[in-house]
């Protein structure tokens, strides 16, 4: 099967909102009036971002999910995406599963594939996603304010727990492993939550490289600091109700695990009721884990309110193993 047969069979669809979709030298897109474009790109490399054992359907889901999470973090609505795919060979069964997982999530968010590229080489998946947001309503990392409450959506740490199991560093009951693996391989981008937080959240980021690491992006961009309640963070792991994770491992998974694709955001304390209303409307668990301070850096506080001296490094593509 050649390159163009591959595209035609597994990826080409008639355009719905694009003026011109797959099949020309460029896709043509007309932005909605009164909106700004939000554009993000992510690359997934085998052995670095996913394991060779992942099911292709799950990999297709994750490849798009990590991009949609970036749109969610800015409060943007998904519109379209470009897919560049490097494949060792044209494996029809793999392509069928991958494209099914990709398009299932794309259809859930009305986000159409409008172009891209394919070539032969090591397995590498690169997606550029396009979204839009009403002019002036995007949520950025740079708008957190001193005194803000600090929140996290959903569950955090389970993906890292699965990775530790794959590495042989921890032995998990089968039910716990399967739930953690599902979180690692099929994250749910918080698109509806991101849009619902327009006008409520001040600073926001998605959690891809670890809670503390991605929170630092907000703090650095906003020139503020944060205090985190470690008691609150202990409730964030979804698998905690199934298995008593050792505390040191749990804190590592929650604070620096990564691959969660939840949202960390700040709001005024006066908006607490609005945050809970958004949580109910989007059916999303939202947990307050601390506050924004004027002093630079992050202070972790234990159940007595005492500062804890510990280090939780986040994922770095060039420094992390």
Residue frames relative to the residue before (quaternion, step in Angstrom):
aa qw qx qy qz dx dy dz
X 1.0000 0.0000 0.0000 0.0000 0.00 0.00 0.00
X 0.3240 -0.7722 0.5206 0.1663 3.57 -0.76 1.06
X 0.7463 -0.4236 0.2882 0.4249 3.54 -1.36 0.21
X 0.7419 0.4247 -0.2503 0.4544 3.58 0.75 -0.99
X 0.5766 0.5452 -0.3693 0.4836 3.58 1.22 -0.48
X 0.6233 0.5490 -0.3195 0.4561 3.56 1.04 -0.86
X 0.6721 0.4902 -0.2957 0.4696 3.59 0.85 -0.96
X 0.6697 0.5187 -0.2958 0.4415 3.56 0.87 -0.99
X 0.7255 0.4633 -0.2501 0.4432 3.56 0.89 -0.95
X 0.8314 0.2873 -0.1144 0.4616 3.57 0.79 -0.99
X 0.8274 0.2901 -0.1131 0.4675 3.61 1.05 -0.58
X 0.6374 0.5505 -0.3553 0.4055 3.62 1.06 -0.45
X 0.0438 0.7678 -0.6354 0.0690 3.53 -0.94 1.04
X 0.5618 -0.5759 0.4458 0.3924 3.60 -1.11 0.49
X 0.4860 -0.6633 0.4702 0.3206 3.64 -0.92 0.78
X 0.2669 -0.7580 0.5744 0.1557 3.55 -1.11 0.72
X 0.8085 0.1581 -0.0794 0.5612 3.58 0.84 -0.96
X 0.5794 0.5750 -0.3817 0.4336 3.58 1.19 -0.43
X 0.4907 -0.6318 0.5080 0.3192 3.58 -1.13 0.62
X 0.7624 0.0017 0.0105 0.6471 3.57 1.12 -0.79
X 0.1728 -0.8088 0.5571 0.0746 3.58 -0.82 1.00
X 0.8304 -0.1543 0.1381 0.5172 3.56 -1.07 -0.81
X 0.6662 0.5189 -0.3739 0.3836 3.55 -1.03 0.82
X 0.7155 0.3477 -0.2502 0.5518 3.59 1.21 -0.24
X 0.6933 -0.4645 0.3298 0.4413 3.59 -1.28 0.04
X 0.7813 0.0888 -0.0500 0.6158 3.57 1.17 -0.60
X 0.3980 -0.6182 0.6014 0.3126 3.52 -1.31 0.36
X 0.2209 -0.7572 0.6005 0.1310 3.57 -1.14 0.65
X 0.0238 -0.8148 0.5755 -0.0659 3.55 -0.74 1.15
X 0.1910 -0.7703 0.5995 0.1037 3.58 -0.92 0.93
X 0.3669 -0.7446 0.5111 0.2231 3.63 -0.49 1.14
X 0.5332 -0.6135 0.4732 0.3399 3.56 -1.17 0.58
X 0.5476 -0.6089 0.4505 0.3556 3.60 -1.00 0.72
X 0.8155 0.2617 -0.1942 0.4783 3.56 -1.07 0.76
X 0.6715 0.4662 -0.2924 0.4962 3.57 1.27 0.22
X 0.3052 -0.7015 0.6086 0.2105 3.52 -1.32 0.45
X 0.4697 -0.6554 0.5079 0.3031 3.57 -1.13 0.63
X 0.1354 -0.7347 0.6585 0.0912 3.55 -1.18 0.74
X 0.0337 -0.8256 0.5609 -0.0522 3.58 -0.59 1.16
X 0.0726 0.7927 -0.6019 0.0642 3.58 -0.92 0.89
X 0.1441 -0.7833 0.6006 0.0709 3.58 -1.20 0.55
X 0.0001 0.7775 -0.6287 0.0125 3.55 -1.11 0.78
X 0.1878 -0.7618 0.6118 0.1005 3.53 -1.17 0.69
X 0.1265 -0.7673 0.6246 0.0718 3.58 -1.01 0.85
X 0.1018 -0.8023 0.5882 0.0026 3.56 -0.72 1.14
X 0.4962 -0.6639 0.4704 0.3030 3.58 -0.85 0.97
X 0.7871 0.2774 -0.2343 0.4986 3.55 -0.91 0.97
X 0.7155 0.3680 -0.2363 0.5448 3.56 1.27 -0.32
X 0.8112 0.2021 -0.0753 0.5436 3.58 0.91 -0.96
X 0.7925 0.0540 -0.0503 0.6053 3.59 1.22 -0.30
X 0.4903 -0.6655 0.4882 0.2799 3.53 -1.23 0.57
X 0.5968 -0.5892 0.4111 0.3573 3.57 -1.17 0.55
X 0.6394 0.5540 -0.3149 0.4301 3.60 1.24 -0.40
X 0.4851 0.6818 -0.4441 0.3203 3.63 1.21 -0.19
X 0.5031 -0.6378 0.4899 0.3162 3.56 -1.05 0.79
X 0.5480 -0.6465 0.4075 0.3400 3.63 -0.88 0.85
X 0.6100 0.5477 -0.3629 0.4430 3.62 1.03 -0.65
X 0.6672 0.4828 -0.2941 0.4851 3.58 0.97 -0.84
X 0.6387 0.5255 -0.3314 0.4539 3.58 1.01 -0.74
X 0.6219 0.5322 -0.3396 0.4634 3.59 1.03 -0.74
X 0.6279 0.5274 -0.3201 0.4745 3.56 1.04 -0.84
X 0.7151 0.4737 -0.2776 0.4326 3.58 0.70 -1.07
X 0.6080 0.5827 -0.3597 0.4017 3.58 1.00 -0.82
X 0.7155 0.3989 -0.2484 0.5170 3.59 1.00 -0.77
X 0.6106 0.5959 -0.3524 0.3845 3.59 1.00 -0.81
X 0.6700 0.5060 -0.3229 0.4368 3.59 0.90 -0.85
X 0.6418 0.5003 -0.3181 0.4864 3.59 1.17 -0.54
X 0.6419 0.5142 -0.3238 0.4677 3.58 0.97 -0.81
X 0.5957 0.5751 -0.3551 0.4339 3.58 1.13 -0.62
X 0.6198 0.5285 -0.3405 0.4698 3.59 1.08 -0.68
X 0.6364 0.5083 -0.3286 0.4781 3.59 1.00 -0.77
X 0.6256 0.5486 -0.3317 0.4445 3.57 0.98 -0.87
X 0.6659 0.5333 -0.3001 0.4268 3.56 0.97 -0.89
X 0.7098 0.3937 -0.2537 0.5262 3.59 1.23 -0.37
X 0.5147 -0.6528 0.4140 0.3709 3.59 1.26 0.02
X 0.4613 0.7155 -0.4152 0.3207 3.59 1.25 0.36
X 0.3931 -0.6871 0.5629 0.2375 3.54 -1.28 0.50
X 0.4473 -0.7014 0.4791 0.2800 3.63 -0.74 0.99
X 0.1268 -0.7946 0.5912 0.0557 3.54 -1.12 0.75
X 0.7999 -0.1588 0.1715 0.5528 3.60 0.68 -1.04
X 0.1050 -0.7975 0.5881 0.0841 3.58 -1.28 0.21
X 0.3127 -0.7021 0.6136 0.1811 3.50 -1.41 0.45
X 0.1581 -0.8000 0.5759 0.0575 3.59 -0.94 0.89
X 0.0422 -0.7603 0.6480 0.0161 3.57 -0.86 1.02
X 0.0501 -0.8400 0.5349 -0.0753 3.53 -0.57 1.23
X 0.1093 -0.7611 0.6378 0.0447 3.55 -0.83 1.08
X 0.0526 -0.8260 0.5598 -0.0392 3.57 -0.66 1.16
X 0.4961 -0.6413 0.4834 0.3301 3.63 -0.99 0.73
X 0.7726 -0.0960 0.0884 0.6213 3.57 1.14 -0.74
X 0.5181 -0.6298 0.4766 0.3283 3.58 -1.25 0.36
X 0.0053 -0.8134 0.5773 -0.0711 3.55 0.21 1.35
X 0.3652 -0.7844 0.4551 0.2103 3.57 -0.30 1.24
X 0.6501 0.5098 -0.3287 0.4576 3.60 0.95 -0.81
X 0.6448 0.5093 -0.3171 0.4737 3.60 1.00 -0.83
X 0.6735 0.5028 -0.2950 0.4545 3.58 0.87 -0.94
X 0.6210 0.5424 -0.3431 0.4499 3.58 1.03 -0.73
X 0.6913 0.4692 -0.2758 0.4752 3.58 0.87 -0.95
X 0.6528 0.5249 -0.3111 0.4491 3.56 0.92 -0.92
X 0.7018 0.4633 -0.2813 0.4622 3.59 0.79 -0.97
X 0.6175 0.5389 -0.3529 0.4513 3.61 1.05 -0.65
X 0.6754 0.4834 -0.2945 0.4728 3.58 0.91 -0.88
X 0.6332 0.5400 -0.3140 0.4570 3.55 1.04 -0.84
X 0.7469 0.4232 -0.2343 0.4563 3.58 0.72 -1.07
X 0.5702 0.5769 -0.3998 0.4269 3.60 1.10 -0.50
X 0.6907 0.4429 -0.2785 0.4992 3.59 0.88 -0.90
X 0.6223 0.5455 -0.3440 0.4437 3.60 0.98 -0.78
X 0.6739 0.4926 -0.2951 0.4648 3.59 0.93 -0.87
X 0.6070 0.5605 -0.3548 0.4375 3.60 1.06 -0.69
X 0.7752 0.3097 -0.1534 0.5288 3.58 1.11 -0.69
X 0.4227 -0.7305 0.4466 0.2971 3.60 1.29 0.33
X 0.4147 0.6857 -0.4657 0.3753 3.55 0.97 0.97
X 0.1540 -0.8540 0.4939 0.0549 3.59 -0.25 1.24
X 0.4515 -0.6558 0.5403 0.2722 3.53 -1.20 0.71
X 0.0574 -0.8465 0.5291 -0.0133 3.60 -0.58 1.13
X 0.8198 -0.0949 0.0492 0.5626 3.62 1.20 0.11
X 0.1805 0.7881 -0.5804 0.0975 3.53 -1.33 -0.15
X 0.3760 -0.6980 0.5558 0.2498 3.54 -1.18 -0.62
X 0.1059 -0.7656 0.6287 0.0859 3.57 -1.24 0.47
X 0.0754 0.7764 -0.6235 0.0529 3.54 -1.17 0.67
X 0.4870 -0.6337 0.5032 0.3286 3.56 -1.29 0.14
X 0.3833 0.6908 -0.5404 0.2896 3.55 -0.96 0.93
X 0.7452 -0.3296 0.2720 0.5118 3.61 -1.22 -0.29
X 0.5857 -0.6070 0.4003 0.3581 3.59 -1.05 0.76
X 0.1622 0.7649 -0.5875 0.2084 3.53 -0.59 1.27
X 0.0850 -0.8080 0.5830 -0.0008 3.58 -0.75 1.08
X 0.0122 0.7988 -0.5997 0.0458 3.58 -0.65 1.11
X 0.0374 -0.7991 0.5996 -0.0227 3.56 -0.80 1.06
X 0.1274 -0.7303 0.6655 0.0874 3.52 -1.14 0.80
X 0.1327 -0.8181 0.5585 0.0347 3.56 -0.65 1.12
X 0.2114 -0.7603 0.6059 0.1011 3.53 -1.13 0.80
X 0.0530 0.7724 -0.6317 0.0382 3.53 -1.01 0.89
X 0.2143 -0.7678 0.5702 0.1988 3.55 -1.22 -0.17
X 0.1345 -0.7669 0.6261 0.0425 3.50 -1.29 0.50
X 0.5661 -0.5903 0.4288 0.3837 3.61 -0.96 0.69
X 0.6121 -0.5878 0.3824 0.3655 3.57 -0.98 0.88
X 0.8417 0.1883 -0.1630 0.4790 3.54 -0.88 1.03
X 0.6685 0.5247 -0.3019 0.4320 3.62 1.24 -0.02
X 0.4143 0.7034 -0.4883 0.3085 3.61 1.20 0.14
X 0.3208 -0.7249 0.5810 0.1843 3.56 -1.17 0.69
X 0.1065 -0.8365 0.5375 0.0030 3.57 -0.57 1.17
X 0.6285 -0.5330 0.4111 0.3898 3.55 -1.29 0.25
X 0.7023 0.5489 -0.2462 0.3807 3.55 1.10 -0.73
X 0.6603 0.5615 -0.2969 0.4008 3.60 1.22 0.09
X 0.3602 0.7199 -0.5141 0.2964 3.61 1.17 0.35
X 0.1915 -0.7999 0.5644 0.0699 3.58 -1.06 0.81
X 0.5887 -0.5668 0.4431 0.3685 3.56 -1.14 0.68
X 0.7619 0.3202 -0.2708 0.4935 3.57 -0.87 1.01
X 0.4805 0.6729 -0.4365 0.3545 3.60 1.24 -0.21
X 0.4348 -0.6116 0.5846 0.3085 3.52 -1.32 0.43
X 0.2715 -0.7540 0.5818 0.1392 3.56 -1.19 0.66
X 0.0545 -0.8251 0.5613 -0.0351 3.56 -0.71 1.15
X 0.1430 -0.7416 0.6455 0.1137 3.52 -1.39 0.41
X 0.3537 -0.7282 0.5451 0.2177 3.57 -1.00 0.82
X 0.8682 0.2130 -0.1076 0.4351 3.54 -1.32 0.40
X 0.6406 -0.4864 0.4222 0.4181 3.50 -1.20 -0.77
X 0.1405 -0.7926 0.5928 0.0266 3.54 -1.03 0.88
X 0.7360 0.4441 -0.3132 0.4038 3.57 -1.05 0.76
X 0.5727 0.6306 -0.3798 0.3607 3.59 1.15 -0.48
X 0.6195 0.5451 -0.3514 0.4424 3.61 1.03 -0.74
X 0.6578 0.4935 -0.3085 0.4782 3.60 0.97 -0.83
X 0.6079 0.5485 -0.3545 0.4517 3.59 1.05 -0.71
X 0.6424 0.5111 -0.3203 0.4728 3.59 0.98 -0.81
X 0.6471 0.5215 -0.3199 0.4550 3.57 0.96 -0.85
X 0.6390 0.5187 -0.3261 0.4651 3.59 0.99 -0.81
X 0.6331 0.5150 -0.3261 0.4771 3.59 1.09 -0.69
X 0.6432 0.5130 -0.3189 0.4706 3.58 0.98 -0.83
X 0.6809 0.4871 -0.2809 0.4692 3.58 1.05 -0.75
X 0.4855 -0.6839 0.4175 0.3497 3.57 1.28 -0.22
X 0.4657 0.7010 -0.4249 0.3335 3.58 1.27 0.31
X 0.7853 0.1031 -0.0624 0.6073 3.59 1.24 -0.33
X 0.2841 -0.7375 0.5902 0.1643 3.56 -1.14 0.72
X 0.1124 -0.8262 0.5520 0.0063 3.55 -0.62 1.18
X 0.5430 -0.5527 0.5008 0.3859 3.59 -1.17 0.48
X 0.6307 -0.5900 0.3372 0.3749 3.59 -0.98 0.80
X 0.6592 0.5142 -0.3203 0.4455 3.62 0.92 -0.86
X 0.6462 0.5077 -0.3129 0.4762 3.59 1.04 -0.78
X 0.6517 0.5179 -0.3139 0.4567 3.57 0.94 -0.90
X 0.6736 0.5016 -0.3092 0.4461 3.60 0.87 -0.90
X 0.6541 0.4964 -0.3213 0.4717 3.60 0.99 -0.77
X 0.6625 0.4944 -0.3046 0.4732 3.58 0.94 -0.87
X 0.6462 0.5203 -0.3203 0.4573 3.59 0.98 -0.81
X 0.6227 0.5384 -0.3378 0.4564 3.57 1.03 -0.78
X 0.6495 0.5103 -0.3118 0.4695 3.58 1.02 -0.80
X 0.6661 0.5030 -0.3033 0.4597 3.57 1.02 -0.75
X 0.7813 0.3851 -0.1773 0.4580 3.56 0.88 -0.95
X 0.7991 0.1736 -0.1106 0.5649 3.62 1.15 -0.43
X 0.0175 -0.8264 0.5627 -0.0134 3.62 0.51 1.11
X 0.3422 -0.7315 0.5585 0.1891 3.55 -1.18 0.68
X 0.2928 -0.7743 0.5295 0.1855 3.64 -0.32 1.16
X 0.3924 -0.7554 0.4868 0.1961 3.58 -0.88 1.00
X 0.0166 0.8577 -0.5123 0.0412 3.56 0.80 1.07
X 0.6818 0.4794 -0.2957 0.4667 3.61 0.83 -0.96
X 0.6429 0.5217 -0.3255 0.4567 3.58 0.99 -0.81
X 0.6397 0.5409 -0.3302 0.4351 3.59 0.90 -0.89
X 0.6888 0.4655 -0.2877 0.4756 3.58 0.90 -0.89
X 0.6488 0.5302 -0.3174 0.4441 3.59 1.03 -0.76
X 0.6765 0.5024 -0.2863 0.4560 3.59 1.19 -0.51
X 0.3878 0.6967 -0.5059 0.3291 3.61 1.22 0.14
X 0.8118 0.2231 -0.1861 0.5065 3.54 -0.88 0.93
X 0.6902 0.4156 -0.2722 0.5261 3.60 1.29 -0.08
X 0.7282 0.3854 -0.2267 0.5194 3.58 0.79 -1.03
X 0.3489 -0.7142 0.5680 0.2135 3.54 -1.13 0.72
X 0.7942 0.0037 0.0298 0.6069 3.60 0.63 -1.14
X 0.0412 0.8144 -0.5759 0.0581 3.59 -1.00 0.75
X 0.0257 0.7646 -0.6437 0.0194 3.55 -1.24 0.63
X 0.4077 -0.6652 0.5403 0.3152 3.57 -1.20 0.34
X 0.4282 -0.7066 0.5132 0.2324 3.55 -1.17 0.66
X 0.0856 0.8112 -0.5673 0.1131 3.54 -0.16 1.33
X 0.7865 0.3048 -0.1394 0.5187 3.59 1.02 -0.80
X 0.7307 -0.3504 0.2252 0.5410 3.60 1.25 0.15
X 0.6033 -0.6089 0.3772 0.3505 3.58 -0.97 0.88
X 0.7140 0.4425 -0.2776 0.4662 3.60 0.72 -1.00
X 0.6548 0.5279 -0.3187 0.4370 3.58 0.95 -0.82
X 0.7137 0.4309 -0.2640 0.4850 3.57 0.91 -0.87
X 0.5740 0.5506 -0.3773 0.4743 3.58 1.16 -0.50
X 0.6165 0.5596 -0.3473 0.4315 3.60 1.01 -0.77
X 0.5929 0.5607 -0.3754 0.4395 3.60 1.07 -0.62
X 0.6463 0.5024 -0.3125 0.4819 3.58 1.01 -0.82
X 0.6805 0.5081 -0.2929 0.4393 3.57 0.85 -1.00
X 0.6780 0.4881 -0.2979 0.4619 3.57 0.91 -0.88
X 0.6760 0.4908 -0.2984 0.4616 3.58 0.96 -0.85
X 0.7369 0.4069 -0.2136 0.4958 3.58 1.10 -0.72
X 0.3574 -0.7572 0.4734 0.2735 3.61 1.31 -0.15
X 0.5383 0.5728 -0.4206 0.4531 3.57 0.91 1.01
X 0.3550 -0.6977 0.5674 0.2552 3.56 -1.36 -0.10
X 0.2595 -0.7674 0.5629 0.1638 3.58 -1.28 -0.13
X 0.1931 -0.7109 0.6571 0.1596 3.50 -1.34 0.48
X 0.1448 -0.7997 0.5812 0.0420 3.57 -0.94 0.98
X 0.3477 -0.7214 0.5723 0.1769 3.53 -0.99 0.99
X 0.3233 -0.7822 0.4997 0.1843 3.60 -0.35 1.22
X 0.5695 0.5775 -0.3900 0.4361 3.60 1.14 -0.49
X 0.6623 0.4979 -0.3045 0.4698 3.59 0.97 -0.83
X 0.6627 0.5192 -0.3207 0.4340 3.60 0.96 -0.79
X 0.5823 0.6023 -0.3746 0.3972 3.60 1.16 -0.49
X 0.6637 0.5051 -0.3043 0.4602 3.58 1.22 -0.37
X 0.5405 0.6978 -0.3659 0.2949 3.58 1.26 -0.20
X 0.6281 0.5471 -0.3578 0.4221 3.62 1.07 -0.55
X 0.4289 -0.7298 0.4763 0.2376 3.57 -0.76 1.04
X 0.6870 0.4858 -0.2831 0.4603 3.57 1.11 -0.66
X 0.4481 0.7254 -0.4409 0.2804 3.61 1.23 -0.14
X 0.6414 0.5227 -0.3297 0.4546 3.58 1.16 -0.51
X 0.6936 0.4717 -0.2662 0.4748 3.58 1.25 -0.36
X 0.8146 0.0658 0.0344 0.5752 3.55 1.13 -0.69
X 0.3900 -0.7352 0.5001 0.2394 3.63 -0.80 0.97
X 0.1963 -0.8088 0.5477 0.0853 3.57 0.04 1.30
X 0.5211 -0.6215 0.4706 0.3475 3.64 -0.90 0.82
X 0.5918 -0.6446 0.3501 0.3341 3.57 -0.88 1.00
X 0.6543 0.5148 -0.3313 0.4440 3.60 0.88 -0.86
X 0.6676 0.4874 -0.2975 0.4778 3.58 0.95 -0.88
X 0.6387 0.5372 -0.3272 0.4432 3.59 0.96 -0.86
X 0.6736 0.4894 -0.3017 0.4645 3.58 0.92 -0.88
X 0.6246 0.5237 -0.3392 0.4697 3.59 1.03 -0.72
X 0.6721 0.5015 -0.2983 0.4558 3.57 0.89 -0.94
X 0.7078 0.4717 -0.2671 0.4529 3.59 0.85 -0.96
X 0.7796 0.3968 -0.1986 0.4419 3.56 0.74 -1.05
X 0.8328 0.1422 -0.0659 0.5310 3.61 1.02 -0.59
X 0.3718 0.7901 -0.4386 0.2125 3.58 1.29 0.14
X 0.1992 -0.8039 0.5325 0.1748 3.56 0.71 -1.04
X 0.7449 0.3987 -0.3177 0.4304 3.55 -1.41 0.12
X 0.4347 0.7138 -0.4489 0.3161 3.60 1.19 0.47
X 0.0969 -0.8371 0.5231 0.1270 3.58 1.02 -0.89
X 0.3570 0.6454 -0.5536 0.3867 3.49 0.94 1.12
X 0.4597 -0.6660 0.5056 0.2992 3.57 -1.30 0.00
X 0.1333 -0.7293 0.6637 0.0996 3.55 -1.13 0.77
X 0.1015 0.8234 -0.5442 0.1250 3.57 -0.69 1.04
X 0.3099 -0.7350 0.5753 0.1809 3.54 -1.33 0.37
X 0.0041 -0.7767 0.6298 0.0063 3.54 -1.20 0.63
X 0.6079 -0.5077 0.4460 0.4168 3.54 -1.29 0.21
X 0.5639 -0.5915 0.4442 0.3672 3.64 -1.05 0.66
X 0.6112 0.5684 -0.3449 0.4295 3.60 1.14 -0.59
X 0.6708 0.4980 -0.2925 0.4653 3.58 1.26 -0.34
X 0.3137 0.7915 -0.4857 0.1979 3.61 1.25 0.17
X 0.6658 0.4940 -0.3120 0.4641 3.60 0.93 -0.83
X 0.6295 0.5262 -0.3308 0.4662 3.59 1.06 -0.73
X 0.6246 0.5360 -0.3377 0.4566 3.58 1.01 -0.78
X 0.6734 0.4837 -0.3019 0.4706 3.58 0.92 -0.85
X 0.6198 0.5304 -0.3408 0.4673 3.58 1.07 -0.67
X 0.6381 0.5114 -0.3138 0.4825 3.57 1.03 -0.81
X 0.6254 0.5397 -0.3362 0.4523 3.59 0.99 -0.82
X 0.6817 0.4755 -0.2863 0.4767 3.57 0.94 -0.87
X 0.6693 0.5160 -0.3034 0.4402 3.59 0.91 -0.90
X 0.7593 0.3458 -0.1927 0.5164 3.60 1.02 -0.77
X 0.3684 -0.7519 0.4661 0.2858 3.58 1.34 0.01
X 0.4536 0.6707 -0.4387 0.3899 3.52 0.97 0.99
X 0.4077 -0.6730 0.5594 0.2606 3.54 -0.95 0.87
X 0.0006 0.7806 -0.6245 0.0240 3.59 -0.90 0.96
X 0.1012 -0.8168 0.5679 -0.0019 3.57 -0.76 1.10
X 0.3294 -0.7093 0.5858 0.2129 3.56 -0.92 0.93
X 0.0798 -0.8384 0.5392 0.0029 3.59 -0.67 1.08
X 0.8245 -0.1040 0.0697 0.5519 3.60 1.20 0.01
X 0.4039 -0.6972 0.5348 0.2545 3.54 -1.21 -0.52
X 0.4924 -0.6376 0.5130 0.2963 3.53 -1.34 0.33
X 0.1384 -0.8040 0.5776 0.0286 3.56 -0.94 0.97
X 0.5859 -0.5817 0.4342 0.3603 3.54 -1.31 0.24
X 0.6392 0.5377 -0.3290 0.4405 3.59 1.14 -0.59
X 0.4957 -0.6754 0.4537 0.3038 3.61 -0.82 0.93
X 0.7251 0.4406 -0.3207 0.4209 3.55 -1.24 0.49
X 0.4398 -0.6665 0.5413 0.2633 3.52 -1.40 0.00
X 0.1371 -0.7663 0.6251 0.0559 3.56 -0.91 1.01
X 0.1967 -0.7654 0.6044 0.1007 3.58 -0.82 1.05
X 0.1090 -0.8148 0.5686 0.0315 3.60 -0.78 1.03
X 0.3885 -0.7355 0.5146 0.2080 3.57 -0.96 0.94
X 0.7634 -0.3966 0.2519 0.4431 3.59 -1.29 -0.14
X 0.6665 0.4502 -0.3052 0.5099 3.60 1.27 -0.15
X 0.5517 -0.6268 0.3855 0.3925 3.56 1.29 0.03
X 0.4990 0.6599 -0.4194 0.3736 3.55 1.30 0.15
X 0.5037 -0.6395 0.4885 0.3143 3.56 -1.08 0.74
X 0.2420 -0.7708 0.5790 0.1094 3.56 -0.96 0.95
X 0.2759 -0.7666 0.5613 0.1457 3.56 -0.81 1.03
X 0.3568 0.7090 -0.5389 0.2822 3.58 -0.22 1.26
X 0.3104 -0.7603 0.5527 0.1419 3.55 -1.26 0.52
X 0.0069 -0.7906 0.6112 -0.0359 3.56 -0.80 1.06
X 0.1749 -0.8228 0.5317 0.0988 3.62 0.01 1.24
X 0.3611 -0.7191 0.5516 0.2196 3.56 -1.08 0.74
X 0.6619 -0.5142 0.3661 0.4044 3.56 -1.29 0.26
X 0.0360 -0.7667 0.6410 0.0048 3.54 -1.05 0.86
X 0.4784 -0.7193 0.4233 0.2732 3.59 -0.63 1.13
X 0.7593 0.3572 -0.2106 0.5015 3.61 1.09 -0.54
X 0.7311 0.4045 -0.2402 0.4941 3.61 1.20 -0.37
X 0.6607 0.5261 -0.3207 0.4288 3.60 1.07 -0.67
X 0.5311 -0.6303 0.4526 0.3403 3.61 -1.10 0.65
